[in-house]
Amino acid sequence: MTLGLLFILLGKMNFTGLHGDILIKRENFSFYFPIVTCIVISLVISLLFNLFRR
């Protein structure tokens, strides 16, 4: 839930994501899949968990 709110807030601040995220815009359709952003967030969270576990 927190991650979803973060994406909504970043979207309102015109954060379009990182290079490598998938964005498809058509006339009446748009699709956004933040694959690279998700990978970076996952790496950061994993590093934080590893630091706090020790």
PDBQT receptor file of N, H, CA, C and O in Angstrom, charges set to zero:
ATOM      1  N   MET A   1       0.825  -1.186   0.000  1.00  0.00    +0.000 N 
ATOM      2  CA  MET A   1       0.000   0.000   0.000  1.00  0.00    +0.000 C 
ATOM      3  C   MET A   1       0.868   1.247   0.000  1.00  0.00    +0.000 C 
ATOM      4  O   MET A   1       0.589   2.203  -0.724  1.00  0.00    +0.000 OA
ATOM      5  N   THR A   2       1.903   1.239   0.797  1.00  0.00    +0.000 N 
ATOM      6  H   THR A   2       2.130   0.462   1.385  1.00  0.00    +0.000 HD
ATOM      7  CA  THR A   2       2.794   2.388   0.868  1.00  0.00    +0.000 C 
ATOM      8  C   THR A   2       3.479   2.620  -0.470  1.00  0.00    +0.000 C 
ATOM      9  O   THR A   2       3.653   3.763  -0.894  1.00  0.00    +0.000 OA
ATOM     10  N   LEU A   3       3.866   1.537  -1.133  1.00  0.00    +0.000 N 
ATOM     11  H   LEU A   3       3.724   0.609  -0.789  1.00  0.00    +0.000 HD
ATOM     12  CA  LEU A   3       4.518   1.663  -2.431  1.00  0.00    +0.000 C 
ATOM     13  C   LEU A   3       3.572   2.232  -3.469  1.00  0.00    +0.000 C 
ATOM     14  O   LEU A   3       3.987   3.023  -4.315  1.00  0.00    +0.000 OA
ATOM     15  N   GLY A   4       2.316   1.845  -3.420  1.00  0.00    +0.000 N 
ATOM     16  H   GLY A   4       1.978   1.202  -2.733  1.00  0.00    +0.000 HD
ATOM     17  CA  GLY A   4       1.323   2.383  -4.343  1.00  0.00    +0.000 C 
ATOM     18  C   GLY A   4       1.130   3.874  -4.148  1.00  0.00    +0.000 C 
ATOM     19  O   GLY A   4       1.027   4.622  -5.120  1.00  0.00    +0.000 OA
ATOM     20  N   LEU A   5       1.082   4.313  -2.896  1.00  0.00    +0.000 N 
ATOM     21  H   LEU A   5       1.166   3.705  -2.106  1.00  0.00    +0.000 HD
ATOM     22  CA  LEU A   5       0.960   5.746  -2.617  1.00  0.00    +0.000 C 
ATOM     23  C   LEU A   5       2.186   6.505  -3.092  1.00  0.00    +0.000 C 
ATOM     24  O   LEU A   5       2.077   7.638  -3.562  1.00  0.00    +0.000 OA
ATOM     25  N   LEU A   6       3.344   5.888  -2.971  1.00  0.00    +0.000 N 
ATOM     26  H   LEU A   6       3.433   4.968  -2.588  1.00  0.00    +0.000 HD
ATOM     27  CA  LEU A   6       4.572   6.520  -3.446  1.00  0.00    +0.000 C 
ATOM     28  C   LEU A   6       4.531   6.731  -4.954  1.00  0.00    +0.000 C 
ATOM     29  O   LEU A   6       4.923   7.791  -5.443  1.00  0.00    +0.000 OA
ATOM     30  N   PHE A   7       4.059   5.727  -5.699  1.00  0.00    +0.000 N 
ATOM     31  H   PHE A   7       3.741   4.866  -5.302  1.00  0.00    +0.000 HD
ATOM     32  CA  PHE A   7       3.959   5.864  -7.154  1.00  0.00    +0.000 C 
ATOM     33  C   PHE A   7       2.949   6.936  -7.540  1.00  0.00    +0.000 C 
ATOM     34  O   PHE A   7       3.164   7.669  -8.506  1.00  0.00    +0.000 OA
ATOM     35  N   ILE A   8       1.851   7.035  -6.798  1.00  0.00    +0.000 N 
ATOM     36  H   ILE A   8       1.676   6.440  -6.013  1.00  0.00    +0.000 HD
ATOM     37  CA  ILE A   8       0.851   8.070  -7.086  1.00  0.00    +0.000 C 
ATOM     38  C   ILE A   8       1.441   9.457  -6.847  1.00  0.00    +0.000 C 
ATOM     39  O   ILE A   8       1.255  10.362  -7.661  1.00  0.00    +0.000 OA
ATOM     40  N   LEU A   9       2.151   9.626  -5.733  1.00  0.00    +0.000 N 
ATOM     41  H   LEU A   9       2.302   8.891  -5.072  1.00  0.00    +0.000 HD
ATOM     42  CA  LEU A   9       2.755  10.919  -5.438  1.00  0.00    +0.000 C 
ATOM     43  C   LEU A   9       3.826  11.289  -6.458  1.00  0.00    +0.000 C 
ATOM     44  O   LEU A   9       3.903  12.441  -6.884  1.00  0.00    +0.000 OA
ATOM     45  N   LEU A  10       4.648  10.329  -6.851  1.00  0.00    +0.000 N 
ATOM     46  H   LEU A  10       4.586   9.393  -6.505  1.00  0.00    +0.000 HD
ATOM     47  CA  LEU A  10       5.673  10.607  -7.847  1.00  0.00    +0.000 C 
ATOM     48  C   LEU A  10       5.059  10.935  -9.200  1.00  0.00    +0.000 C 
ATOM     49  O   LEU A  10       5.605  11.746  -9.948  1.00  0.00    +0.000 OA
ATOM     50  N   GLY A  11       3.935  10.318  -9.521  1.00  0.00    +0.000 N 
ATOM     51  H   GLY A  11       3.491   9.659  -8.913  1.00  0.00    +0.000 HD
ATOM     52  CA  GLY A  11       3.246  10.614 -10.762  1.00  0.00    +0.000 C 
ATOM     53  C   GLY A  11       2.700  12.034 -10.789  1.00  0.00    +0.000 C 
ATOM     54  O   GLY A  11       2.702  12.687 -11.833  1.00  0.00    +0.000 OA
ATOM     55  N   LYS A  12       2.235  12.505  -9.648  1.00  0.00    +0.000 N 
ATOM     56  H   LYS A  12       2.233  11.974  -8.800  1.00  0.00    +0.000 HD
ATOM     57  CA  LYS A  12       1.717  13.871  -9.564  1.00  0.00    +0.000 C 
ATOM     58  C   LYS A  12       2.834  14.903  -9.621  1.00  0.00    +0.000 C 
ATOM     59  O   LYS A  12       2.595  16.058  -9.974  1.00  0.00    +0.000 OA
ATOM     60  N   MET A  13       4.055  14.495  -9.276  1.00  0.00    +0.000 N 
ATOM     61  H   MET A  13       4.250  13.557  -8.989  1.00  0.00    +0.000 HD
ATOM     62  CA  MET A  13       5.195  15.402  -9.329  1.00  0.00    +0.000 C 
ATOM     63  C   MET A  13       5.915  15.306 -10.670  1.00  0.00    +0.000 C 
ATOM     64  O   MET A  13       7.053  15.760 -10.796  1.00  0.00    +0.000 OA
ATOM     65  N   ASN A  14       5.261  14.719 -11.674  1.00  0.00    +0.000 N 
ATOM     66  H   ASN A  14       4.337  14.350 -11.572  1.00  0.00    +0.000 HD
ATOM     67  CA  ASN A  14       5.813  14.552 -13.025  1.00  0.00    +0.000 C 
ATOM     68  C   ASN A  14       7.079  13.705 -13.047  1.00  0.00    +0.000 C 
ATOM     69  O   ASN A  14       7.958  13.923 -13.881  1.00  0.00    +0.000 OA
ATOM     70  N   PHE A  15       7.175  12.750 -12.142  1.00  0.00    +0.000 N 
ATOM     71  H   PHE A  15       6.461  12.574 -11.465  1.00  0.00    +0.000 HD
ATOM     72  CA  PHE A  15       8.261  11.777 -12.179  1.00  0.00    +0.000 C 
ATOM     73  C   PHE A  15       7.873  10.708 -13.179  1.00  0.00    +0.000 C 
ATOM     74  O   PHE A  15       6.935   9.946 -12.948  1.00  0.00    +0.000 OA
ATOM     75  N   THR A  16       8.596  10.649 -14.295  1.00  0.00    +0.000 N 
ATOM     76  H   THR A  16       9.358  11.268 -14.483  1.00  0.00    +0.000 HD
ATOM     77  CA  THR A  16       8.224   9.716 -15.353  1.00  0.00    +0.000 C 
ATOM     78  C   THR A  16       8.953   8.391 -15.253  1.00  0.00    +0.000 C 
ATOM     79  O   THR A  16       8.760   7.523 -16.105  1.00  0.00    +0.000 OA
ATOM     80  N   GLY A  17       9.774   8.212 -14.253  1.00  0.00    +0.000 N 
ATOM     81  H   GLY A  17       9.931   8.917 -13.561  1.00  0.00    +0.000 HD
ATOM     82  CA  GLY A  17      10.460   6.942 -14.077  1.00  0.00    +0.000 C 
ATOM     83  C   GLY A  17      11.881   6.968 -14.594  1.00  0.00    +0.000 C 
ATOM     84  O   GLY A  17      12.394   8.003 -15.018  1.00  0.00    +0.000 OA
ATOM     85  N   LEU A  18      12.490   5.831 -14.549  1.00  0.00    +0.000 N 
ATOM     86  H   LEU A  18      12.074   4.989 -14.204  1.00  0.00    +0.000 HD
ATOM     87  CA  LEU A  18      13.870   5.690 -14.983  1.00  0.00    +0.000 C 
ATOM     88  C   LEU A  18      13.921   5.193 -16.423  1.00  0.00    +0.000 C 
ATOM     89  O   LEU A  18      12.929   4.697 -16.958  1.00  0.00    +0.000 OA
ATOM     90  N   HIS A  19      15.072   5.330 -17.029  1.00  0.00    +0.000 N 
ATOM     91  H   HIS A  19      15.877   5.733 -16.594  1.00  0.00    +0.000 HD
ATOM     92  CA  HIS A  19      15.250   4.791 -18.379  1.00  0.00    +0.000 C 
ATOM     93  C   HIS A  19      15.117   3.276 -18.308  1.00  0.00    +0.000 C 
ATOM     94  O   HIS A  19      15.710   2.637 -17.438  1.00  0.00    +0.000 OA
ATOM     95  N   GLY A  20      14.361   2.716 -19.199  1.00  0.00    +0.000 N 
ATOM     96  H   GLY A  20      13.879   3.235 -19.905  1.00  0.00    +0.000 HD
ATOM     97  CA  GLY A  20      14.131   1.283 -19.197  1.00  0.00    +0.000 C 
ATOM     98  C   GLY A  20      12.736   0.915 -18.744  1.00  0.00    +0.000 C 
ATOM     99  O   GLY A  20      12.299  -0.217 -18.956  1.00  0.00    +0.000 OA
ATOM    100  N   ASP A  21      12.020   1.849 -18.121  1.00  0.00    +0.000 N 
ATOM    101  H   ASP A  21      12.375   2.768 -17.949  1.00  0.00    +0.000 HD
ATOM    102  CA  ASP A  21      10.628   1.600 -17.782  1.00  0.00    +0.000 C 
ATOM    103  C   ASP A  21       9.809   1.574 -19.069  1.00  0.00    +0.000 C 
ATOM    104  O   ASP A  21      10.104   2.298 -20.020  1.00  0.00    +0.000 OA
ATOM    105  N   ILE A  22       8.796   0.745 -19.085  1.00  0.00    +0.000 N 
ATOM    106  H   ILE A  22       8.557   0.157 -18.312  1.00  0.00    +0.000 HD
ATOM    107  CA  ILE A  22       7.997   0.557 -20.297  1.00  0.00    +0.000 C 
ATOM    108  C   ILE A  22       6.825   1.533 -20.283  1.00  0.00    +0.000 C 
ATOM    109  O   ILE A  22       6.041   1.558 -19.334  1.00  0.00    +0.000 OA
ATOM    110  N   LEU A  23       6.709   2.337 -21.338  1.00  0.00    +0.000 N 
ATOM    111  H   LEU A  23       7.346   2.317 -22.109  1.00  0.00    +0.000 HD
ATOM    112  CA  LEU A  23       5.617   3.286 -21.484  1.00  0.00    +0.000 C 
ATOM    113  C   LEU A  23       5.080   3.187 -22.904  1.00  0.00    +0.000 C 
ATOM    114  O   LEU A  23       5.799   3.432 -23.873  1.00  0.00    +0.000 OA
ATOM    115  N   ILE A  24       3.809   2.825 -23.013  1.00  0.00    +0.000 N 
ATOM    116  H   ILE A  24       3.225   2.626 -22.226  1.00  0.00    +0.000 HD
ATOM    117  CA  ILE A  24       3.155   2.714 -24.309  1.00  0.00    +0.000 C 
ATOM    118  C   ILE A  24       1.976   3.669 -24.308  1.00  0.00    +0.000 C 
ATOM    119  O   ILE A  24       1.074   3.554 -23.477  1.00  0.00    +0.000 OA
ATOM    120  N   LYS A  25       1.985   4.613 -25.242  1.00  0.00    +0.000 N 
ATOM    121  H   LYS A  25       2.717   4.706 -25.917  1.00  0.00    +0.000 HD
ATOM    122  CA  LYS A  25       0.877   5.569 -25.366  1.00  0.00    +0.000 C 
ATOM    123  C   LYS A  25       0.241   5.404 -26.731  1.00  0.00    +0.000 C 
ATOM    124  O   LYS A  25       0.913   5.440 -27.762  1.00  0.00    +0.000 OA
ATOM    125  N   ARG A  26      -1.054   5.226 -26.715  1.00  0.00    +0.000 N 
ATOM    126  H   ARG A  26      -1.600   5.197 -25.878  1.00  0.00    +0.000 HD
ATOM    127  CA  ARG A  26      -1.851   5.164 -27.936  1.00  0.00    +0.000 C 
ATOM    128  C   ARG A  26      -2.891   6.276 -27.855  1.00  0.00    +0.000 C 
ATOM    129  O   ARG A  26      -2.885   7.084 -26.926  1.00  0.00    +0.000 OA
ATOM    130  N   GLU A  27      -3.769   6.303 -28.828  1.00  0.00    +0.000 N 
ATOM    131  H   GLU A  27      -3.774   5.646 -29.583  1.00  0.00    +0.000 HD
ATOM    132  CA  GLU A  27      -4.772   7.362 -28.883  1.00  0.00    +0.000 C 
ATOM    133  C   GLU A  27      -5.667   7.383 -27.642  1.00  0.00    +0.000 C 
ATOM    134  O   GLU A  27      -5.826   8.432 -27.017  1.00  0.00    +0.000 OA
ATOM    135  N   ASN A  28      -6.244   6.258 -27.283  1.00  0.00    +0.000 N 
ATOM    136  H   ASN A  28      -6.115   5.406 -27.790  1.00  0.00    +0.000 HD
ATOM    137  CA  ASN A  28      -7.144   6.186 -26.125  1.00  0.00    +0.000 C 
ATOM    138  C   ASN A  28      -6.632   5.245 -25.039  1.00  0.00    +0.000 C 
ATOM    139  O   ASN A  28      -7.414   4.741 -24.233  1.00  0.00    +0.000 OA
ATOM    140  N   PHE A  29      -5.345   5.011 -25.018  1.00  0.00    +0.000 N 
ATOM    141  H   PHE A  29      -4.710   5.419 -25.673  1.00  0.00    +0.000 HD
ATOM    142  CA  PHE A  29      -4.803   3.996 -24.123  1.00  0.00    +0.000 C 
ATOM    143  C   PHE A  29      -3.388   4.374 -23.733  1.00  0.00    +0.000 C 
ATOM    144  O   PHE A  29      -2.608   4.835 -24.567  1.00  0.00    +0.000 OA
ATOM    145  N   SER A  30      -3.061   4.179 -22.474  1.00  0.00    +0.000 N 
ATOM    146  H   SER A  30      -3.695   3.804 -21.797  1.00  0.00    +0.000 HD
ATOM    147  CA  SER A  30      -1.669   4.334 -22.035  1.00  0.00    +0.000 C 
ATOM    148  C   SER A  30      -1.356   3.223 -21.039  1.00  0.00    +0.000 C 
ATOM    149  O   SER A  30      -2.185   2.860 -20.205  1.00  0.00    +0.000 OA
ATOM    150  N   PHE A  31      -0.150   2.696 -21.147  1.00  0.00    +0.000 N 
ATOM    151  H   PHE A  31       0.524   2.990 -21.825  1.00  0.00    +0.000 HD
ATOM    152  CA  PHE A  31       0.291   1.595 -20.300  1.00  0.00    +0.000 C 
ATOM    153  C   PHE A  31       1.677   1.933 -19.787  1.00  0.00    +0.000 C 
ATOM    154  O   PHE A  31       2.570   2.251 -20.572  1.00  0.00    +0.000 OA
ATOM    155  N   TYR A  32       1.865   1.868 -18.472  1.00  0.00    +0.000 N 
ATOM    156  H   TYR A  32       1.140   1.609 -17.834  1.00  0.00    +0.000 HD
ATOM    157  CA  TYR A  32       3.151   2.171 -17.853  1.00  0.00    +0.000 C 
ATOM    158  C   TYR A  32       3.523   1.017 -16.947  1.00  0.00    +0.000 C 
ATOM    159  O   TYR A  32       2.766   0.662 -16.044  1.00  0.00    +0.000 OA
ATOM    160  N   PHE A  33       4.684   0.428 -17.184  1.00  0.00    +0.000 N 
ATOM    161  H   PHE A  33       5.299   0.717 -17.918  1.00  0.00    +0.000 HD
ATOM    162  CA  PHE A  33       5.181  -0.658 -16.348  1.00  0.00    +0.000 C 
ATOM    163  C   PHE A  33       6.578  -0.283 -15.868  1.00  0.00    +0.000 C 
ATOM    164  O   PHE A  33       7.529  -0.338 -16.647  1.00  0.00    +0.000 OA
ATOM    165  N   PRO A  34       6.718   0.100 -14.596  1.00  0.00    +0.000 N 
ATOM    166  CA  PRO A  34       7.991   0.609 -14.079  1.00  0.00    +0.000 C 
ATOM    167  C   PRO A  34       8.956  -0.512 -13.672  1.00  0.00    +0.000 C 
ATOM    168  O   PRO A  34       9.271  -0.657 -12.491  1.00  0.00    +0.000 OA
ATOM    169  N   ILE A  35       9.419  -1.294 -14.634  1.00  0.00    +0.000 N 
ATOM    170  H   ILE A  35       9.164  -1.176 -15.593  1.00  0.00    +0.000 HD
ATOM    171  CA  ILE A  35      10.266  -2.448 -14.322  1.00  0.00    +0.000 C 
ATOM    172  C   ILE A  35      11.609  -2.038 -13.711  1.00  0.00    +0.000 C 
ATOM    173  O   ILE A  35      12.028  -2.626 -12.714  1.00  0.00    +0.000 OA
ATOM    174  N   VAL A  36      12.276  -1.064 -14.272  1.00  0.00    +0.000 N 
ATOM    175  H   VAL A  36      11.935  -0.585 -15.082  1.00  0.00    +0.000 HD
ATOM    176  CA  VAL A  36      13.589  -0.652 -13.757  1.00  0.00    +0.000 C 
ATOM    177  C   VAL A  36      13.432   0.039 -12.405  1.00  0.00    +0.000 C 
ATOM    178  O   VAL A  36      14.245  -0.166 -11.503  1.00  0.00    +0.000 OA
ATOM    179  N   THR A  37      12.395   0.851 -12.262  1.00  0.00    +0.000 N 
ATOM    180  H   THR A  37      11.734   1.017 -12.995  1.00  0.00    +0.000 HD
ATOM    181  CA  THR A  37      12.141   1.505 -10.987  1.00  0.00    +0.000 C 
ATOM    182  C   THR A  37      11.891   0.473  -9.894  1.00  0.00    +0.000 C 
ATOM    183  O   THR A  37      12.388   0.624  -8.778  1.00  0.00    +0.000 OA
ATOM    184  N   CYS A  38      11.131  -0.568 -10.199  1.00  0.00    +0.000 N 
ATOM    185  H   CYS A  38      10.727  -0.691 -11.106  1.00  0.00    +0.000 HD
ATOM    186  CA  CYS A  38      10.861  -1.630  -9.217  1.00  0.00    +0.000 C 
ATOM    187  C   CYS A  38      12.137  -2.378  -8.832  1.00  0.00    +0.000 C 
ATOM    188  O   CYS A  38      12.330  -2.730  -7.669  1.00  0.00    +0.000 OA
ATOM    189  N   ILE A  39      12.998  -2.616  -9.809  1.00  0.00    +0.000 N 
ATOM    190  H   ILE A  39      12.841  -2.330 -10.755  1.00  0.00    +0.000 HD
ATOM    191  CA  ILE A  39      14.266  -3.305  -9.524  1.00  0.00    +0.000 C 
ATOM    192  C   ILE A  39      15.139  -2.460  -8.612  1.00  0.00    +0.000 C 
ATOM    193  O   ILE A  39      15.726  -2.980  -7.663  1.00  0.00    +0.000 OA
ATOM    194  N   VAL A  40      15.234  -1.163  -8.886  1.00  0.00    +0.000 N 
ATOM    195  H   VAL A  40      14.757  -0.741  -9.657  1.00  0.00    +0.000 HD
ATOM    196  CA  VAL A  40      16.055  -0.269  -8.057  1.00  0.00    +0.000 C 
ATOM    197  C   VAL A  40      15.497  -0.184  -6.644  1.00  0.00    +0.000 C 
ATOM    198  O   VAL A  40      16.257  -0.238  -5.678  1.00  0.00    +0.000 OA
ATOM    199  N   ILE A  41      14.181  -0.052  -6.510  1.00  0.00    +0.000 N 
ATOM    200  H   ILE A  41      13.564  -0.008  -7.296  1.00  0.00    +0.000 HD
ATOM    201  CA  ILE A  41      13.570   0.000  -5.181  1.00  0.00    +0.000 C 
ATOM    202  C   ILE A  41      13.804  -1.304  -4.433  1.00  0.00    +0.000 C 
ATOM    203  O   ILE A  41      14.072  -1.288  -3.232  1.00  0.00    +0.000 OA
ATOM    204  N   SER A  42      13.705  -2.429  -5.127  1.00  0.00    +0.000 N 
ATOM    205  H   SER A  42      13.487  -2.442  -6.103  1.00  0.00    +0.000 HD
ATOM    206  CA  SER A  42      13.942  -3.728  -4.502  1.00  0.00    +0.000 C 
ATOM    207  C   SER A  42      15.385  -3.849  -4.007  1.00  0.00    +0.000 C 
ATOM    208  O   SER A  42      15.627  -4.348  -2.907  1.00  0.00    +0.000 OA
ATOM    209  N   LEU A  43      16.328  -3.401  -4.806  1.00  0.00    +0.000 N 
ATOM    210  H   LEU A  43      16.133  -2.996  -5.699  1.00  0.00    +0.000 HD
ATOM    211  CA  LEU A  43      17.738  -3.443  -4.387  1.00  0.00    +0.000 C 
ATOM    212  C   LEU A  43      17.987  -2.566  -3.167  1.00  0.00    +0.000 C 
ATOM    213  O   LEU A  43      18.699  -2.971  -2.248  1.00  0.00    +0.000 OA
ATOM    214  N   VAL A  44      17.411  -1.377  -3.150  1.00  0.00    +0.000 N 
ATOM    215  H   VAL A  44      16.833  -1.048  -3.896  1.00  0.00    +0.000 HD
ATOM    216  CA  VAL A  44      17.606  -0.465  -2.020  1.00  0.00    +0.000 C 
ATOM    217  C   VAL A  44      17.001  -1.059  -0.749  1.00  0.00    +0.000 C 
ATOM    218  O   VAL A  44      17.620  -1.014   0.314  1.00  0.00    +0.000 OA
ATOM    219  N   ILE A  45      15.804  -1.610  -0.854  1.00  0.00    +0.000 N 
ATOM    220  H   ILE A  45      15.301  -1.647  -1.718  1.00  0.00    +0.000 HD
ATOM    221  CA  ILE A  45      15.162  -2.208   0.322  1.00  0.00    +0.000 C 
ATOM    222  C   ILE A  45      15.949  -3.423   0.813  1.00  0.00    +0.000 C 
ATOM    223  O   ILE A  45      16.088  -3.619   2.021  1.00  0.00    +0.000 OA
ATOM    224  N   SER A  46      16.464  -4.238  -0.103  1.00  0.00    +0.000 N 
ATOM    225  H   SER A  46      16.351  -4.079  -1.084  1.00  0.00    +0.000 HD
ATOM    226  CA  SER A  46      17.273  -5.399   0.290  1.00  0.00    +0.000 C 
ATOM    227  C   SER A  46      18.543  -4.966   0.997  1.00  0.00    +0.000 C 
ATOM    228  O   SER A  46      18.930  -5.565   2.001  1.00  0.00    +0.000 OA
ATOM    229  N   LEU A  47      19.195  -3.932   0.485  1.00  0.00    +0.000 N 
ATOM    230  H   LEU A  47      18.881  -3.446  -0.330  1.00  0.00    +0.000 HD
ATOM    231  CA  LEU A  47      20.404  -3.424   1.145  1.00  0.00    +0.000 C 
ATOM    232  C   LEU A  47      20.101  -2.887   2.537  1.00  0.00    +0.000 C 
ATOM    233  O   LEU A  47      20.871  -3.115   3.470  1.00  0.00    +0.000 OA
ATOM    234  N   LEU A  48      18.990  -2.178   2.684  1.00  0.00    +0.000 N 
ATOM    235  H   LEU A  48      18.365  -1.993   1.925  1.00  0.00    +0.000 HD
ATOM    236  CA  LEU A  48      18.617  -1.657   3.998  1.00  0.00    +0.000 C 
ATOM    237  C   LEU A  48      18.325  -2.781   4.982  1.00  0.00    +0.000 C 
ATOM    238  O   LEU A  48      18.750  -2.717   6.136  1.00  0.00    +0.000 OA
ATOM    239  N   PHE A  49      17.605  -3.810   4.544  1.00  0.00    +0.000 N 
ATOM    240  H   PHE A  49      17.259  -3.862   3.607  1.00  0.00    +0.000 HD
ATOM    241  CA  PHE A  49      17.333  -4.942   5.426  1.00  0.00    +0.000 C 
ATOM    242  C   PHE A  49      18.618  -5.652   5.839  1.00  0.00    +0.000 C 
ATOM    243  O   PHE A  49      18.758  -6.061   6.992  1.00  0.00    +0.000 OA
ATOM    244  N   ASN A  50      19.550  -5.800   4.909  1.00  0.00    +0.000 N 
ATOM    245  H   ASN A  50      19.436  -5.468   3.973  1.00  0.00    +0.000 HD
ATOM    246  CA  ASN A  50      20.815  -6.451   5.230  1.00  0.00    +0.000 C 
ATOM    247  C   ASN A  50      21.631  -5.609   6.212  1.00  0.00    +0.000 C 
ATOM    248  O   ASN A  50      22.295  -6.158   7.091  1.00  0.00    +0.000 OA
ATOM    249  N   LEU A  51      21.588  -4.303   6.075  1.00  0.00    +0.000 N 
ATOM    250  H   LEU A  51      21.048  -3.856   5.361  1.00  0.00    +0.000 HD
ATOM    251  CA  LEU A  51      22.325  -3.448   7.007  1.00  0.00    +0.000 C 
ATOM    252  C   LEU A  51      21.727  -3.489   8.408  1.00  0.00    +0.000 C 
ATOM    253  O   LEU A  51      22.466  -3.510   9.393  1.00  0.00    +0.000 OA
ATOM    254  N   PHE A  52      20.418  -3.500   8.509  1.00  0.00    +0.000 N 
ATOM    255  H   PHE A  52      19.818  -3.483   7.709  1.00  0.00    +0.000 HD
ATOM    256  CA  PHE A  52      19.778  -3.497   9.828  1.00  0.00    +0.000 C 
ATOM    257  C   PHE A  52      19.766  -4.870  10.485  1.00  0.00    +0.000 C 
ATOM    258  O   PHE A  52      19.604  -4.970  11.701  1.00  0.00    +0.000 OA
ATOM    259  N   ARG A  53      19.935  -5.925   9.701  1.00  0.00    +0.000 N 
ATOM    260  H   ARG A  53      20.066  -5.844   8.713  1.00  0.00    +0.000 HD
ATOM    261  CA  ARG A  53      19.958  -7.267  10.268  1.00  0.00    +0.000 C 
ATOM    262  C   ARG A  53      21.254  -7.521  11.025  1.00  0.00    +0.000 C 
ATOM    263  O   ARG A  53      21.269  -8.291  11.985  1.00  0.00    +0.000 OA
ATOM    264  N   ARG A  54      22.312  -6.899  10.614  1.00  0.00    +0.000 N 
ATOM    265  H   ARG A  54      22.300  -6.274   9.834  1.00  0.00    +0.000 HD
ATOM    266  CA  ARG A  54      23.626  -7.140  11.260  1.00  0.00    +0.000 C 
ATOM    267  C   ARG A  54      23.782  -6.406  12.541  1.00  0.00    +0.000 C 
ATOM    268  O   ARG A  54      24.822  -6.511  13.190  1.00  0.00    +0.000 OA
TER     269      ARG A  54
